[in-house]
Amino acid sequence: MFIAEAALLQAVRDKIVTDLALDDMQCQVEMDGMLPDYAPKLFIAVSPGGVGPGPRHKSSGGAIDILIGVKVTVYNRVAEVARDKRRSTFIQLLSGLAPTLERVTRLLDYDYAVLADALTLIADELGGGSAAIEANETGKFLEPFRQFNPELSARMVFRDPYDAANMAGPPADPIVAVARSVTFTGARYMQVRATWAPS
């Protein structure tokens, strides 16, 4: 089941990169969904959005039924904005977030292709000697993301106050980016329950 989550995260990342014509540095799977230091002006972080039992998990002893969520966070760096313009940064760059968030949401909501891509990633690893991956051989994604939950508002991302690189000289503008997340939920994965021993 967690193999399915990892495969779905990678499939979501690959779909965003391909369909939005991004380079590899602009979109990555980030465990905590945070903005990495190497991020360019536009950066999209794909991170786990939760895993839980599906509607048939309790009632069936022969199947594993889970629902998987994926969180997508779009960042726009604001390093080039002067400190005296900080109060209008949110308004200026919100319009820059909106089109990207719109495209990402339309790409993933009710999309079956990303589920097929996740299964392909698992199939590509079968036969590699991992009992955990082989236990997912019978797995299928039955339902796509059926719901999306955006953050209520875009938010400012602040520089780490303990960053040693910023200790010398006058303090810089603490705002480094504007961000907003959308969490996609309801992707349903089922597999025949199998017993396996760690490889």
C-alpha positions in Angstrom: 0.0 0.0 0.0 2.8 2.4 0.7 4.5 1.3 -2.5 1.3 2.5 -4.2 1.6 5.9 -2.5 5.2 6.3 -3.6 4.3 5.3 -7.2 1.4 7.8 -7.2 3.6 10.6 -5.9 6.1 10.0 -8.7 3.4 9.7 -11.3 1.9 13.0 -10.2 5.3 14.7 -10.4 6.0 13.3 -13.8 2.6 14.3 -15.2 3.0 17.9 -13.9 6.5 18.2 -15.4 5.3 16.8 -18.8 2.0 18.6 -19.2 3.2 22.0 -17.9 6.5 21.7 -19.9 8.6 22.2 -16.8 12.2 21.2 -16.3 13.2 18.7 -13.6 14.4 21.4 -11.2 10.9 23.1 -11.2 9.0 20.1 -9.8 10.1 17.5 -7.3 8.7 15.1 -4.8 9.5 16.8 -1.5 8.8 14.8 1.7 7.8 17.9 3.7 6.4 19.9 0.7 8.8 22.8 1.6 10.7 25.1 -0.8 14.2 23.8 -1.3 17.2 26.1 -1.5 17.8 25.2 -5.2 14.3 26.0 -6.3 13.9 28.4 -9.3 11.4 31.2 -9.5 8.5 28.8 -10.1 8.6 25.6 -8.1 6.1 22.9 -7.5 6.4 20.5 -4.6 4.6 17.2 -4.6 4.2 15.6 -1.2 2.2 13.0 0.7 -1.4 14.0 1.4 -2.4 11.1 3.6 -3.2 7.4 3.4 -6.2 5.8 5.1 -8.5 2.8 4.9 -11.1 2.7 2.1 -14.7 1.7 2.4 -14.1 -2.0 2.0 -11.0 -2.4 4.1 -12.8 -3.4 7.3 -15.4 -5.6 5.8 -13.0 -7.7 3.6 -10.4 -10.0 5.1 -9.1 -10.8 1.6 -8.4 -7.3 0.2 -6.5 -4.2 1.2 -8.5 -1.1 0.3 -6.9 2.3 0.8 -7.4 6.0 -0.1 -4.4 8.0 -1.0 -4.0 11.8 -1.0 -1.3 13.9 -2.7 -0.5 17.5 -1.8 0.8 19.9 -4.5 2.3 23.2 -3.5 3.1 25.9 -6.0 5.8 28.5 -5.0 6.7 31.8 -6.7 10.0 33.1 -5.5 10.0 36.9 -4.7 13.7 37.5 -4.2 13.8 40.2 -6.8 11.1 42.3 -5.0 12.5 45.3 -3.1 11.9 45.5 0.6 9.8 48.7 0.2 7.4 46.8 -2.1 6.8 44.0 0.4 3.3 45.1 1.3 2.1 44.6 -2.3 4.0 41.4 -3.0 1.0 39.2 -2.2 -1.3 41.1 -4.6 1.3 41.3 -7.4 2.2 37.6 -7.4 -1.2 36.1 -6.5 -2.1 36.3 -10.2 1.1 34.4 -10.9 0.0 31.5 -8.7 -3.6 31.3 -10.0 -2.9 30.1 -13.5 -0.5 27.3 -12.4 -2.9 26.2 -9.6 -5.7 26.1 -12.2 -3.7 23.9 -14.6 -2.5 21.5 -11.9 -6.0 21.1 -10.6 -7.5 20.4 -14.0 -4.6 17.9 -14.7 -5.2 15.8 -11.6 -8.9 16.0 -10.7 -10.7 12.9 -11.9 -7.7 11.9 -14.1 -7.3 8.2 -14.7 -4.0 8.5 -16.7 -2.0 9.4 -13.7 -3.3 6.2 -12.0 -2.2 4.1 -15.0 1.2 5.8 -14.9 1.6 4.8 -11.2 0.8 1.2 -11.9 3.4 1.2 -14.7 6.0 2.4 -12.3 5.2 -0.5 -10.0 5.2 -3.0 -12.9 8.6 -1.7 -14.0 10.0 -2.7 -10.5 8.5 -6.2 -10.4 11.0 -8.9 -10.5 13.6 -6.8 -8.8 13.7 -9.0 -5.8 11.7 -6.7 -3.5 9.0 -8.7 -1.6 7.2 -5.4 -0.8 6.9 -4.5 -4.5 5.9 -8.0 -5.5 3.1 -7.9 -2.9 1.6 -5.0 -4.9 1.5 -7.1 -8.1 -2.3 -7.6 -7.7 -2.9 -4.0 -6.9 -5.1 -1.7 -9.0 -6.1 1.9 -8.7 -9.9 1.9 -9.0 -10.8 5.5 -8.6 -9.0 8.8 -9.3 -8.7 11.9 -7.2 -12.3 12.8 -6.5 -11.8 15.8 -4.3 -9.4 18.7 -4.0 -8.9 21.0 -1.0 -7.0 24.2 -1.6 -5.6 26.3 1.1 -7.9 29.1 2.1 -5.5 31.7 0.9 -2.0 32.1 -0.6 0.7 32.5 2.1 4.0 34.1 2.4 7.1 31.9 2.8 9.7 33.4 5.1 13.5 33.0 5.1 14.9 30.7 7.9 15.9 33.2 10.6 18.7 30.9 11.7 20.2 30.6 8.2 24.0 31.2 8.8 24.4 32.6 5.3 22.2 35.6 6.2 23.9 36.4 9.5 26.4 38.9 8.1 25.5 42.4 7.1 22.1 44.1 7.3 19.0 41.9 7.6 17.5 41.0 4.2 13.8 40.9 3.3 12.6 37.8 5.2 10.0 36.9 2.5 11.3 34.5 -0.1 8.1 33.2 -1.8 4.4 33.2 -2.1 2.8 29.7 -2.0 -0.5 27.9 -2.1 -1.3 24.2 -1.7 -4.0 22.0 -3.1 -4.5 18.5 -1.5 -6.0 15.9 -3.9 -7.8 13.1 -2.1 -9.8 10.0 -2.9 -7.5 8.0 -5.2 -8.5 4.4 -4.3 -6.1 1.5 -4.4 -7.0 -2.1 -3.8 -5.0 -5.3 -3.8 -5.4 -8.9 -2.8 -4.2 -9.4 0.7 -1.0 -11.4 0.7 1.6 -12.4 3.3 5.2 -11.7 2.6 8.5 -11.7 4.3 11.0 -8.8 4.0 13.6 -9.4 1.3 
